[in-house]
Amino acid sequence: MAANRKIVNKEDLMGLPPSPETKSGVPKYELEILARNFLPDIIAFYESEEGQRKFQEWKQEEEQLKKESKNK
């Protein structure tokens, strides 16, 4: 599973320059460590058939919620 993972640079995560401060108060280096550890698994999940199916289901649910909120 790990063999086909994409390498993602931290600068590519948000497309923004790094910021020394975070709104949460969690040091930036700790957030980067978490992102480095979780992101490859998140990417692998959404590239899988199951992840693609669940994403499509979520998109359909969001569209339905938008339609319902417009009709109120």
Order of alpha helices (4+ residues) and beta strands (2+ residues): alpha-alpha-alpha
